[in-house]
Amino acid sequence: VARGRLMQALPVGGSMVAVEAAEAEVLPLLTDEVGIAAVNGPSSVVVSGVESAVAGVVAHFAGLGRKSSVLRVSHAFHSPLMEPMLAEFGEVVAGLEF
């Protein structure tokens, strides 16, 4: 619940796109504005972050004839845009017993 609350408190924006590409192909294109949100298979990843940076990664693979699909989300989850909530989330997690 705390994670959801913290994530939803972040400014709306960013982009998430599923791309027909292997993780190793995407890694060299990552910046402090775009990251890999998920590895769904050997040739399927989701990139997430600042919309223009994500668009650059997508354009690279579109130029290679690869497919992509924009995900409809309120935030660029699992991306560098989540950074502002990490310290407070760390405090929440520190209070848990495993």
N, C-alpha and C positions, 0 to 999 in steps of 0.2 A: 504494500500500500504506500509506504514512504517513497519507494522508487518511483512509482507512478505519479505521486503528487509532485515530487521534485522535477521530474521530466516534463510534466504538463505546465509547470511554472516557468519554464524557459520560453524565450520569445518564439513565436511561430515562425516557421520558415525552413528553408533547406529543401533537399530533394533526396529521394531514394529511387534507384533504378536497378532492375535486374538486367545483367549483361551476359551475353553469350561469350564467356571468356574464362580461361583458367586463372586461378589465383596468381600463379607465377607471371602471367602476362600482365596482370593489373598492377602488381606491386610496384614496378618502376614508375608508374603514372601517379602514384599517391603523393599528396602534399599535406601540409598542415590544415588544409580546407576540405579534404576528401579522404575517406578511408573505406576499407572493406567492412561492411556491416554483417555479411553472412557469406559463407561458402556453401552453396546448395548442392554442388556436385562437381565432377571433374572439369566441366566446362560451363559452370553457371555460378556467378557471384552477384552479390548486391553491393553496389557502391552507394555511399551516403555522405552528405555534407553540404557545403555551400552550393547553391544551385548552379552557378556558373562553372565551378570546378568539376562538379559531377557531369555537367554537359560536355566539358572538355574530354573527360574519359569516355563518355558515350560516343562522342564524335570520332574519337580515335578508332573505336571498334566498328562503328558504322562504316568508316572508310575501308575497313577490311571485309565488309559485307556481313557483319555480325548483327544479330537481332538484339533488341533491348525492349524492356517494358517498364514504364514509369509506375511506381507504386503510389497509391493514394494514401498519404499519411499526413498527419498534422505537423510532425517534426521530423528532422533527419536523425532518427534514432540510430544508436550504435555508430555515431560519427564523432568527429572532433567538436561538433556543436554541443555535445553533451557535457563537455569539460566543466562549465561553470557550476554544475550540480554535484560534481564528484566529491568535493571536500565534505559537504553536508551529508551526502550519502554515506561516506566513510564513517562519519560520526554515528549515524543510525546503525550501521552494520557492527561497529565496535561494541554497541550495547547488546548485541544478540548472543545467545548461548547456543553453541552447536552441539 
